[in-house]
Amino acid sequence: MTLSVTDLSVSRGGVPVLEGVSFTLADGAALVLRGPNGSGKTTLLRTVAGLQVPLAGRIEGAEDRIAYAGHLDGLKPTLTVRENLTFWSAVFGAPGSIEAALTAFDLEALAARAAGALSAGQKRRLGLARLLVTGIAGLGAG
C-alpha cells in the first residue's frame, strides 16, 4: 500500500507553515526531509502521523500504518531494557511480544541493563522496540 499526500497545507500557531505539499511513497520507499530549523519538517511528519490536523489536502494510506517517534525517546532511564518494554506494552494494552522485540532489535544481551546506561544507538533501538511492543502495525526491524 502506498502513502499519498496531496496538496497538504498545515499551520502552526495559526501561521501557515506548509502549503501545497504532495508526494507518494510506495511500501519500502523513503523520503528524506531536509531544511532549516522552523521550515516545517516535524510539522509535516506530525500531520502525516495524524497528530496534527491539516488546513487542507489529503493524506491516504496512513491509517494504522504510521508510527511517529519524536525527538524524545519515551524511555524510563531507571528501568531496564526489558522493564521498559514490559511497561510500554502494558500501557498500550498491546499483545506485543517482549522477546520478539528484544530479538528484532538485537537487545537480548542488554535486557537487564538500565536504559539510562545505554549508548545513544542502543537507546534508539530500544525506542523502536518500544513501538513494536505497543502494537504499531507493520513495524519491524527489517
C-alpha positions as CSV (number, residue, x, y, z in Angstrom):
1,M,0.0,0.0,0.0
2,T,1.3,3.5,-0.8
3,L,1.2,6.6,1.3
4,S,-0.1,9.5,-0.7
5,V,-0.1,13.2,0.4
6,T,-1.9,15.6,-1.9
7,D,-1.9,19.4,-1.7
8,L,-1.3,19.4,2.1
9,S,-1.4,22.7,3.9
10,V,-0.5,23.0,7.6
11,S,-0.3,25.8,10.1
12,R,1.4,26.1,13.4
13,G,0.1,28.6,15.9
14,G,-2.3,29.9,13.3
15,V,0.6,30.7,10.9
16,P,0.7,28.7,7.6
17,V,3.9,26.7,7.6
18,L,3.4,24.3,4.7
19,E,1.3,24.8,1.6
20,G,0.6,22.5,-1.4
21,V,2.9,19.6,-0.3
22,S,2.4,16.5,-2.4
23,F,4.3,13.2,-2.5
24,T,3.6,9.5,-2.9
25,L,5.7,6.7,-1.2
26,A,5.4,3.0,-2.1
27,D,5.9,0.4,0.5
28,G,9.6,0.2,1.4
29,A,10.4,3.6,0.0
30,A,11.9,6.5,1.9
31,L,11.5,10.3,1.8
32,V,14.3,12.5,3.0
33,L,13.2,15.8,4.6
34,R,15.8,18.5,4.7
35,G,15.6,22.1,5.5
36,P,16.5,24.7,8.1
37,N,15.0,24.9,11.6
38,G,11.5,26.0,11.6
39,S,10.8,25.1,7.9
40,G,8.1,22.6,8.8
41,K,9.7,19.2,8.7
42,T,8.4,18.0,12.1
43,T,5.1,19.6,11.5
44,L,4.8,17.6,8.2
45,L,5.7,14.3,10.0
46,R,3.2,15.0,12.9
47,T,0.5,15.8,10.4
48,V,1.0,12.7,8.3
49,A,1.0,10.6,11.5
50,G,-2.4,12.1,12.5
51,L,-1.1,14.1,15.4
52,Q,-2.0,17.4,13.8
53,V,-5.0,18.4,11.7
54,P,-4.1,19.8,8.2
55,L,-5.7,23.0,7.0
56,A,-6.2,21.5,3.6
57,G,-5.2,18.5,1.5
58,R,-5.5,14.7,1.7
59,I,-3.4,12.0,3.4
60,E,-4.2,8.5,2.2
61,G,-2.8,5.1,3.2
62,A,-1.6,6.2,6.6
63,E,-4.3,4.7,8.8
64,D,-2.8,2.4,11.5
65,R,0.5,2.2,9.5
66,I,2.3,5.3,10.7
67,A,4.4,5.5,13.9
68,Y,5.8,8.8,15.0
69,A,8.8,8.8,17.2
70,G,9.7,12.3,18.1
71,H,12.8,13.9,19.5
72,L,12.3,12.4,22.9
73,D,12.7,8.6,23.2
74,G,10.0,7.9,25.8
75,L,12.3,5.6,27.8
76,K,12.3,5.3,31.6
77,P,16.1,5.6,32.4
78,T,15.9,3.8,35.7
79,L,14.1,0.8,34.3
80,T,15.9,-2.0,32.5
81,V,15.5,-2.6,28.7
82,R,13.1,-5.5,29.5
83,E,11.2,-3.4,32.1
84,N,10.8,-0.6,29.6
85,L,9.3,-2.9,27.0
86,T,7.0,-4.5,29.6
87,F,5.9,-1.1,30.9
88,W,5.0,0.2,27.4
89,S,3.3,-3.0,26.4
90,A,1.1,-2.8,29.5
91,V,0.4,1.0,29.0
92,F,-0.9,0.3,25.5
93,G,-2.6,-3.0,26.3
94,A,-0.9,-4.4,23.3
95,P,-0.1,-8.1,22.9
96,G,3.3,-7.3,21.6
97,S,6.0,-9.9,22.4
98,I,8.8,-8.5,24.6
99,E,11.1,-11.4,23.5
100,A,10.4,-10.8,19.8
101,A,11.2,-7.1,20.2
102,L,14.4,-7.8,22.0
103,T,15.4,-10.2,19.2
104,A,14.3,-8.0,16.4
105,F,16.4,-5.1,17.6
106,D,19.4,-7.1,18.9
107,L,18.8,-6.1,22.5
108,E,18.8,-9.6,24.2
109,A,22.3,-9.0,25.7
110,L,21.2,-5.7,27.1
111,A,17.8,-6.8,28.5
112,A,19.0,-6.4,32.2
113,R,20.8,-3.1,31.6
114,A,19.2,0.2,32.8
115,A,18.0,2.3,29.8
116,G,19.9,5.3,31.2
117,A,23.2,3.4,30.8
118,L,22.7,2.6,27.1
119,S,24.5,4.3,24.3
120,A,22.6,6.7,22.0
121,G,22.3,4.0,19.3
122,Q,21.2,1.4,21.8
123,K,18.5,3.8,23.1
124,R,17.3,4.3,19.5
125,R,17.0,0.6,19.0
126,L,15.1,0.3,22.4
127,G,12.8,3.2,21.2
128,L,12.0,1.2,18.1
129,A,11.4,-2.0,20.1
130,R,9.1,0.1,22.3
131,L,7.0,0.9,19.2
132,L,6.9,-2.7,18.3
133,V,5.5,-3.9,21.6
134,T,2.9,-1.2,21.7
135,G,1.2,-2.8,18.7
136,I,2.1,-0.3,16.0
137,A,1.0,-2.2,12.8
138,G,3.7,-3.1,10.3
139,L,6.7,-2.1,12.3
140,G,9.7,-4.4,12.1
141,A,13.4,-4.5,12.3
142,G,14.0,-5.1,8.6
